[in-house]
Amino acid sequence: MGREQGTRDRGQGVAVTLTRWGRALLLAVALAALSGCLLISGEQTTLDLGDGGGNLLTTFVSAEGSEERTLEVGSPDAELQLIAVVEVDSGDLELTVLQPDGAVAFTVRARPATQVTRSGPVLADDAGRVRYRVRAQGASDGSYQIFVQP
């Protein structure tokens, strides 16, 4: 009886060890997956776009990470003028507008407690979308706005 009990204990001990390793592996995989994500708390987005023009406004309480997003402008292959405005109370916030081939059209970086604006031409892709990347590091009480003009 003592021997059987010892065998069961060892078996359970192995299961607990594997569970700990499994949790550690799962955590490592999750952290790697999140490293390319933008985590935003208190995000509110207002979108007012028609064919070829309009604006997008996103405000947030805090943000961390990086993410590529798309803006549906409804004008395939059109050359557009974009104006980007970024603002953050503290931390870093960067908005990069991309061409359809992935080349950078322009980048605008926020400075704490200062609104920063940048504009430039960009092409919509063949589906009528404009891509942009948002990168935040310890950003709090911020916003970014994109104006689209034909």
Backbone as a chain_set.jsonl record, in Angstrom:
{"seq": "MGREQGTRDRGQGVAVTLTRWGRALLLAVALAALSGCLLISGEQTTLDLGDGGGNLLTTFVSAEGSEERTLEVGSPDAELQLIAVVEVDSGDLELTVLQPDGAVAFTVRARPATQVTRSGPVLADDAGRVRYRVRAQGASDGSYQIFVQP", "coords": {"N": [[0.818, -1.182, 0.0], [1.924, 1.231, 0.782], [3.776, 1.582, -1.233], [2.194, 1.867, -3.532], [0.899, 4.286, -2.953], [3.08, 6.044, -2.952], [3.798, 5.97, -5.654], [1.58, 7.155, -6.872], [1.783, 9.756, -5.804], [4.223, 10.625, -6.918], [3.513, 10.628, -9.596], [1.542, 12.624, -9.651], [3.113, 14.743, -8.874], [4.786, 15.052, -11.102], [2.862, 15.786, -12.978], [2.091, 18.289, -11.961], [4.514, 19.669, -12.248], [4.791, 19.626, -15.051], [2.563, 21.152, -15.675], [3.289, 23.624, -14.623], [5.484, 24.204, -16.297], [4.108, 24.216, -18.677], [2.412, 26.405, -18.292], [4.338, 28.439, -18.112], [5.425, 28.296, -20.684], [3.138, 28.918, -22.201], [2.684, 31.555, -21.315], [5.022, 32.782, -22.284], [4.646, 32.491, -25.052], [2.295, 33.981, -25.355], [3.191, 36.553, -24.603], [5.052, 37.028, -26.633], [3.329, 37.082, -28.822], [1.781, 39.316, -28.207], [3.616, 41.347, -28.459], [3.553, 42.638, -30.901], [1.209, 43.997, -30.868], [-1.182, 46.596, -30.3], [-2.119, 47.877, -27.343], [-4.787, 49.452, -26.044], [-6.387, 51.48, -23.716], [-9.547, 52.776, -22.858], [-10.249, 53.627, -25.415], [-11.736, 55.627, -27.909], [-13.313, 56.101, -30.936], [-14.097, 58.203, -33.627], [-15.534, 58.359, -36.736], [-15.808, 59.821, -39.851], [-16.221, 59.505, -42.898], [-16.439, 59.895, -46.404], [-16.743, 59.202, -49.923], [-13.535, 59.398, -50.771], [-12.902, 61.496, -48.949], [-12.808, 63.071, -45.633], [-12.667, 62.443, -42.059], [-10.905, 60.91, -39.283], [-10.942, 60.351, -35.866], [-9.3, 59.399, -32.997], [-9.28, 58.879, -29.579], [-7.688, 58.222, -26.411], [-7.082, 56.735, -23.156], [-4.804, 55.383, -22.188], [-1.962, 53.893, -23.843], [-0.047, 51.282, -25.356], [2.399, 49.701, -27.281], [2.338, 48.505, -30.72], [0.661, 48.763, -33.862], [-0.676, 48.008, -37.053], [-3.093, 49.646, -38.961], [-6.089, 50.143, -40.959], [-7.697, 52.497, -43.102], [-10.696, 53.026, -44.557], [-11.173, 54.627, -47.437], [-12.62, 54.657, -49.753], [-11.93, 55.281, -52.391], [-10.472, 53.793, -54.814], [-7.05, 53.434, -55.738], [-6.574, 56.182, -55.698], [-4.925, 59.381, -55.486], [-4.337, 60.993, -52.553], [-4.512, 63.68, -50.163], [-3.256, 63.675, -47.003], [-3.673, 64.696, -43.66], [-2.232, 64.514, -40.595], [-2.673, 64.552, -37.114], [-1.289, 64.477, -33.965], [-1.347, 63.951, -30.434], [-0.339, 63.876, -27.058], [-0.433, 63.468, -23.537], [1.562, 62.448, -21.876], [4.432, 60.317, -22.352], [5.183, 58.424, -25.385], [3.972, 58.808, -28.693], [3.395, 57.8, -31.941], [2.567, 58.185, -35.335], [2.475, 56.633, -38.398], [2.072, 56.979, -41.8], [1.381, 54.882, -44.499], [2.353, 53.919, -47.824], [0.733, 52.064, -50.516], [2.581, 50.021, -51.21], [3.943, 49.614, -48.888], [5.918, 51.405, -48.291], [7.034, 54.261, -46.418], [5.009, 57.06, -46.211], [4.797, 59.379, -44.614], [5.748, 60.341, -41.259], [4.572, 61.211, -38.053], [5.343, 62.456, -34.894], [4.341, 62.642, -31.55], [4.809, 65.131, -29.042], [5.048, 65.496, -25.551], [2.238, 67.16, -24.19], [1.875, 68.783, -26.409], [0.451, 69.576, -29.5], [1.029, 68.043, -32.561], [1.404, 68.35, -36.033], [1.328, 66.957, -39.31], [1.57, 66.64, -42.836], [0.911, 65.158, -46.087], [1.137, 63.672, -49.404], [-0.556, 60.63, -50.291], [-1.16, 57.387, -51.627], [-4.16, 55.62, -52.187], [-4.888, 52.141, -51.827], [-5.702, 49.46, -54.198], [-8.144, 48.65, -53.271], [-9.249, 50.833, -52.136], [-8.234, 51.706, -49.667], [-6.291, 53.167, -47.022], [-3.301, 52.624, -45.357], [-2.011, 52.749, -42.038], [0.275, 53.077, -39.29], [0.266, 52.804, -35.815], [2.173, 53.628, -33.055], [2.892, 53.3, -29.678], [4.335, 54.196, -26.583], [4.143, 53.951, -23.316], [2.162, 55.881, -23.435], [-0.188, 58.346, -22.491], [-3.429, 59.773, -22.037], [-4.067, 60.66, -24.807], [-4.36, 61.386, -28.38], [-5.103, 60.807, -31.85], [-5.55, 62.119, -35.086], [-6.77, 61.889, -38.371], [-7.059, 63.567, -41.317], [-8.584, 63.367, -44.439], [-8.215, 64.342, -47.747], [-9.395, 64.788, -51.066]], "CA": [[0.0, 0.0, 0.0], [2.807, 2.385, 0.813], [4.407, 1.738, -2.535], [1.203, 2.41, -4.453], [0.689, 5.692, -2.6], [4.249, 6.782, -3.426], [3.715, 6.055, -7.11], [0.578, 8.177, -7.211], [2.325, 11.069, -5.468], [5.213, 10.994, -7.933], [2.776, 10.911, -10.823], [0.911, 13.929, -9.505], [4.193, 15.74, -8.847], [5.185, 15.256, -12.488], [1.787, 16.531, -13.628], [2.18, 19.67, -11.499], [5.696, 20.245, -12.878], [4.465, 19.876, -16.454], [1.611, 22.254, -15.705], [4.059, 24.857, -14.432], [6.217, 24.44, -17.543], [3.102, 24.554, -19.682], [1.999, 27.797, -18.036], [5.451, 29.309, -18.476], [5.486, 28.301, -22.145], [1.972, 29.655, -22.662], [2.944, 32.962, -21.031], [6.052, 33.24, -23.22], [4.013, 32.59, -26.373], [1.364, 35.114, -25.307], [3.968, 37.796, -24.612], [5.598, 37.196, -27.982], [2.223, 37.456, -29.701], [1.352, 40.666, -27.875], [4.653, 42.34, -28.717], [3.2, 43.362, -32.104], [-0.146, 44.496, -30.697], [-1.387, 47.875, -29.645], [-3.069, 47.752, -26.246], [-5.305, 50.789, -25.762], [-7.504, 51.526, -22.78], [-10.385, 53.961, -22.998], [-10.234, 54.08, -26.811], [-12.977, 56.071, -28.534], [-13.028, 56.5, -32.309], [-15.141, 58.841, -34.405], [-15.182, 58.231, -38.14], [-16.713, 60.527, -40.756], [-15.593, 59.401, -44.208], [-17.237, 59.669, -47.602], [-15.855, 58.836, -51.024], [-12.326, 60.188, -50.959], [-12.594, 62.537, -47.976], [-13.376, 62.985, -44.303], [-11.678, 62.376, -40.982], [-10.911, 59.888, -38.245], [-10.41, 60.843, -34.602], [-9.21, 58.387, -31.95], [-8.748, 59.339, -28.297], [-7.456, 57.1, -25.504], [-6.587, 57.023, -21.809], [-3.414, 54.927, -22.2], [-1.663, 53.017, -24.976], [1.274, 50.644, -25.346], [2.607, 48.736, -28.357], [2.328, 48.952, -32.112], [-0.308, 48.049, -34.674], [-1.016, 48.592, -38.344], [-4.539, 49.754, -39.14], [-6.481, 50.637, -42.276], [-8.745, 53.504, -43.176], [-11.446, 52.831, -45.797], [-11.46, 55.937, -48.023], [-13.596, 54.459, -50.809], [-11.445, 55.73, -53.695], [-9.352, 52.931, -55.215], [-5.903, 53.972, -56.479], [-6.61, 57.651, -55.727], [-3.903, 60.126, -54.755], [-5.018, 61.776, -51.535], [-3.713, 64.49, -49.251], [-3.585, 63.338, -45.629], [-3.16, 65.541, -42.583], [-2.262, 63.746, -39.347], [-2.467, 65.351, -35.909], [-1.12, 63.619, -32.79], [-1.216, 64.673, -29.17], [-0.243, 62.98, -25.913], [-0.095, 64.182, -22.305], [2.875, 61.944, -21.49], [4.85, 59.139, -23.102], [5.47, 58.584, -26.808], [2.951, 58.402, -29.645], [3.872, 58.009, -33.305], [1.661, 57.736, -36.386], [3.172, 56.525, -39.677], [1.182, 56.718, -42.925], [2.081, 54.001, -45.432], [1.922, 53.798, -49.211], [0.258, 50.693, -50.75], [3.692, 49.062, -51.258], [4.548, 49.529, -47.567], [6.856, 52.513, -48.083], [6.54, 55.3, -45.516], [4.636, 58.333, -46.82], [5.312, 60.323, -43.619], [5.595, 59.98, -39.852], [4.412, 62.337, -37.128], [5.58, 62.02, -33.51], [3.826, 63.567, -30.541], [5.626, 65.581, -27.923], [4.12, 65.683, -24.43], [1.484, 68.4, -24.016], [1.968, 69.601, -27.618], [-0.184, 69.0, -30.674], [1.957, 68.037, -33.683], [0.701, 68.1, -37.286], [2.153, 66.684, -40.493], [0.724, 66.276, -43.972], [1.607, 64.715, -47.281], [0.346, 62.87, -50.336], [-0.525, 59.172, -50.142], [-2.025, 56.67, -52.563], [-5.025, 54.561, -51.664], [-4.623, 50.891, -52.552], [-6.72, 49.12, -55.195], [-9.416, 48.414, -52.578], [-9.693, 52.1, -51.563], [-7.813, 51.793, -48.261], [-5.002, 53.761, -46.659], [-2.763, 51.946, -44.167], [-1.204, 53.551, -41.131], [0.775, 52.35, -38.129], [0.277, 53.549, -34.561], [3.126, 53.09, -32.088], [2.806, 54.025, -28.413], [5.149, 53.687, -25.484], [3.789, 54.668, -22.095], [1.358, 57.046, -23.816], [-1.406, 58.544, -21.713], [-4.306, 60.885, -22.412], [-3.647, 61.076, -26.135], [-5.275, 61.279, -29.503], [-4.587, 61.025, -33.183], [-6.601, 62.458, -36.027], [-6.355, 61.85, -39.758], [-7.952, 64.218, -42.264], [-8.358, 62.88, -45.799], [-8.711, 65.25, -48.759], [-9.156, 64.289, -52.429]], "C": [[0.861, 1.244, 0.0], [3.444, 2.65, -0.531], [3.432, 2.338, -3.557], [0.975, 3.891, -4.19], [1.845, 6.535, -3.116], [4.229, 6.967, -4.931], [2.71, 7.122, -7.523], [1.098, 9.572, -6.911], [3.329, 11.527, -6.517], [4.513, 11.363, -9.236], [2.118, 12.282, -10.769], [1.965, 15.032, -9.486], [4.676, 16.064, -10.253], [4.138, 16.093, -13.214], [1.83, 17.999, -13.223], [3.367, 20.368, -12.149], [5.417, 20.558, -14.342], [3.494, 21.037, -16.586], [2.339, 23.587, -15.522], [4.837, 25.205, -15.687], [5.262, 24.856, -18.649], [2.625, 25.991, -19.534], [3.095, 28.768, -18.439], [5.576, 29.418, -19.994], [4.333, 29.098, -22.729], [2.159, 31.156, -22.45], [3.969, 33.534, -22.004], [5.475, 33.419, -24.619], [3.068, 33.793, -26.413], [2.106, 36.441, -25.342], [4.573, 38.06, -25.981], [4.512, 37.643, -28.95], [1.77, 38.889, -29.454], [2.386, 41.735, -28.21], [4.367, 43.143, -29.975], [1.809, 43.958, -32.031], [-0.146, 45.858, -30.024], [-2.465, 47.667, -28.591], [-3.508, 49.161, -25.854], [-6.444, 50.675, -24.76], [-8.249, 52.842, -22.98], [-10.431, 54.504, -24.42], [-11.638, 54.453, -27.285], [-12.627, 56.605, -29.914], [-14.275, 57.073, -32.952], [-14.681, 58.839, -35.847], [-16.243, 58.92, -38.984], [-16.044, 60.58, -42.127], [-16.637, 59.184, -45.285], [-16.272, 59.268, -48.699], [-14.72, 59.845, -51.149], [-12.019, 61.216, -49.901], [-13.243, 62.302, -46.633], [-12.298, 62.948, -43.238], [-11.957, 61.235, -40.011], [-10.294, 60.52, -37.008], [-10.458, 59.708, -33.592], [-8.601, 59.022, -30.712], [-8.581, 58.116, -27.395], [-6.948, 57.596, -24.157], [-5.12, 56.601, -21.704], [-3.217, 53.964, -23.361], [-0.23, 52.523, -24.875], [1.334, 49.65, -26.502], [2.52, 49.365, -29.725], [1.336, 48.121, -32.902], [-0.522, 48.782, -35.985], [-2.53, 48.547, -38.493], [-4.836, 50.251, -40.552], [-7.636, 51.609, -42.148], [-9.413, 53.343, -44.54], [-11.829, 54.205, -46.348], [-12.394, 55.847, -49.212], [-13.181, 54.927, -52.188], [-10.241, 54.895, -54.098], [-8.311, 53.666, -56.052], [-5.854, 55.502, -56.551], [-5.404, 58.235, -54.996], [-4.632, 61.093, -53.834], [-4.024, 62.621, -50.757], [-4.178, 64.137, -47.838], [-2.935, 64.332, -44.677], [-3.322, 64.732, -41.306], [-1.908, 64.663, -38.182], [-2.362, 64.387, -34.742], [-0.89, 64.48, -31.558], [-1.186, 63.659, -28.04], [0.165, 63.799, -24.69], [1.276, 63.756, -21.793], [3.174, 60.677, -22.273], [5.11, 59.476, -24.559], [4.316, 58.063, -27.644], [3.443, 58.769, -31.034], [2.853, 57.434, -34.277], [2.432, 57.769, -37.699], [2.159, 56.164, -40.744], [1.983, 55.957, -43.975], [1.493, 54.071, -46.835], [1.448, 52.353, -49.423], [1.366, 49.643, -50.782], [4.416, 48.915, -49.925], [5.567, 50.614, -47.284], [6.211, 53.568, -47.184], [6.241, 56.575, -46.301], [5.129, 59.468, -45.919], [5.023, 59.794, -42.22], [5.439, 61.255, -39.037], [4.519, 61.79, -35.709], [5.09, 63.093, -32.539], [4.914, 63.927, -29.54], [4.659, 65.848, -26.775], [3.562, 67.108, -24.371], [1.582, 69.344, -25.215], [1.277, 68.871, -28.761], [0.77, 69.142, -31.859], [1.195, 67.615, -34.935], [1.693, 67.86, -38.409], [1.225, 66.293, -41.616], [1.573, 65.826, -45.15], [0.696, 63.899, -48.167], [0.509, 61.38, -50.052], [-1.478, 58.566, -51.167], [-2.896, 55.683, -51.81], [-4.705, 53.287, -52.444], [-5.784, 50.578, -53.495], [-8.074, 48.778, -54.587], [-9.942, 49.698, -51.923], [-9.359, 52.261, -50.093], [-6.473, 52.509, -48.151], [-4.555, 53.064, -45.379], [-1.95, 52.937, -43.34], [-0.816, 52.697, -39.933], [0.783, 53.294, -36.932], [1.259, 52.851, -33.624], [3.061, 53.953, -30.834], [3.702, 53.361, -27.381], [4.855, 54.54, -24.257], [2.949, 55.904, -22.359], [0.111, 57.143, -22.943], [-2.11, 59.819, -22.146], [-3.898, 61.472, -23.76], [-4.72, 60.95, -27.179], [-4.487, 61.331, -30.811], [-5.774, 61.252, -34.108], [-6.021, 62.44, -37.424], [-7.441, 62.501, -40.604], [-7.591, 63.733, -43.657], [-9.004, 63.87, -46.763], [-8.411, 64.69, -50.14], [-8.095, 65.126, -53.151]], "O": [[0.563, 2.209, -0.704], [3.632, 3.801, -0.926], [3.804, 3.208, -4.345], [0.869, 4.671, -5.137], [1.628, 7.619, -3.658], [4.609, 8.028, -5.428], [2.976, 7.906, -8.434], [0.871, 10.489, -7.7], [3.296, 12.676, -6.957], [4.903, 12.325, -9.899], [2.141, 13.019, -11.755], [1.742, 16.121, -10.014], [4.947, 17.223, -10.564], [4.478, 17.0, -13.973], [1.625, 18.872, -14.067], [3.257, 21.523, -12.559], [5.767, 21.636, -14.823], [3.601, 21.826, -17.524], [2.027, 24.564, -16.202], [4.858, 26.363, -16.105], [5.568, 25.736, -19.454], [2.456, 26.706, -20.521], [2.817, 29.805, -19.041], [5.807, 30.504, -20.526], [4.533, 29.878, -23.66], [1.819, 31.947, -23.331], [3.802, 34.65, -22.495], [5.787, 34.398, -25.297], [3.047, 34.536, -27.394], [1.689, 37.361, -26.045], [4.599, 39.203, -26.437], [4.755, 38.494, -29.806], [1.414, 39.598, -30.396], [2.053, 42.92, -28.239], [4.893, 44.247, -30.113], [1.277, 44.39, -33.054], [0.771, 46.212, -29.282], [-3.599, 47.319, -28.92], [-2.699, 49.963, -25.388], [-7.357, 49.868, -24.936], [-7.644, 53.883, -23.237], [-10.628, 55.702, -24.62], [-12.596, 53.705, -27.092], [-11.75, 57.458, -30.051], [-15.365, 56.512, -32.842], [-13.567, 59.266, -36.151], [-17.433, 58.637, -38.85], [-15.388, 61.562, -42.476], [-17.581, 58.411, -45.122], [-15.097, 59.018, -48.428], [-14.917, 60.984, -51.573], [-10.931, 61.79, -49.942], [-14.119, 61.448, -46.495], [-11.163, 63.364, -43.47], [-13.058, 60.69, -39.932], [-9.242, 61.153, -37.09], [-11.514, 59.122, -33.353], [-7.533, 59.631, -30.781], [-9.248, 57.1, -27.587], [-6.453, 58.716, -24.032], [-4.289, 57.354, -21.198], [-4.155, 53.308, -23.811], [0.665, 53.217, -24.393], [0.418, 48.846, -26.68], [2.613, 50.583, -29.881], [1.178, 46.926, -32.655], [-0.547, 50.012, -36.029], [-3.167, 47.538, -38.189], [-3.941, 50.723, -41.254], [-8.436, 51.546, -41.214], [-8.76, 53.507, -45.571], [-12.703, 54.875, -45.797], [-12.919, 56.871, -49.649], [-14.02, 54.966, -53.088], [-9.108, 55.243, -53.764], [-8.651, 54.424, -56.961], [-5.149, 56.051, -57.397], [-4.92, 57.665, -54.018], [-5.44, 61.907, -54.28], [-2.835, 62.308, -50.704], [-5.357, 64.284, -47.515], [-1.794, 64.75, -44.873], [-4.43, 64.311, -40.973], [-0.964, 65.449, -38.259], [-3.253, 63.561, -34.544], [-0.324, 65.571, -31.625], [-1.935, 62.683, -28.065], [0.995, 64.703, -24.784], [2.059, 64.586, -21.332], [2.262, 60.038, -22.798], [5.241, 60.642, -24.931], [3.748, 57.011, -27.349], [3.856, 59.902, -31.279], [2.337, 56.335, -34.074], [2.979, 58.806, -38.074], [1.459, 55.16, -40.62], [3.111, 56.326, -44.302], [0.288, 54.259, -47.01], [1.734, 51.495, -48.588], [1.127, 48.491, -50.421], [5.397, 48.176, -49.833], [6.036, 50.737, -46.152], [4.992, 53.744, -47.193], [7.119, 57.108, -46.979], [5.788, 60.399, -46.383], [4.175, 58.924, -42.025], [6.1, 62.258, -39.306], [3.879, 60.798, -35.361], [5.385, 64.279, -32.688], [5.806, 63.134, -29.241], [3.566, 66.37, -26.997], [4.285, 68.098, -24.482], [1.397, 70.553, -25.074], [1.499, 67.677, -28.963], [1.264, 70.236, -32.131], [0.434, 66.647, -34.911], [2.759, 68.475, -38.459], [0.19, 65.672, -41.374], [2.777, 66.074, -45.207], [-0.384, 63.481, -47.749], [1.573, 60.928, -49.629], [-2.485, 59.176, -51.524], [-2.428, 54.992, -50.904], [-4.294, 53.358, -53.602], [-6.741, 51.348, -53.58], [-9.055, 48.631, -55.317], [-10.962, 49.666, -51.234], [-10.116, 52.884, -49.349], [-5.642, 52.462, -49.057], [-5.331, 52.928, -44.433], [-1.295, 53.834, -43.871], [-1.49, 51.72, -39.605], [1.245, 54.432, -37.023], [1.187, 51.638, -33.423], [3.159, 55.178, -30.906], [3.811, 52.136, -27.316], [5.266, 55.697, -24.173], [3.009, 56.871, -21.6], [-0.56, 56.143, -22.691], [-1.486, 60.797, -22.559], [-3.449, 62.614, -23.851], [-5.828, 60.479, -26.919], [-3.363, 61.83, -30.863], [-6.844, 60.666, -33.941], [-4.909, 62.919, -37.645], [-8.589, 62.056, -40.615], [-6.414, 63.694, -44.015], [-10.182, 64.203, -46.628], [-7.319, 64.176, -50.38], [-7.77, 64.848, -54.305]]}, "num_chains": 1, "name": "protein.A"}
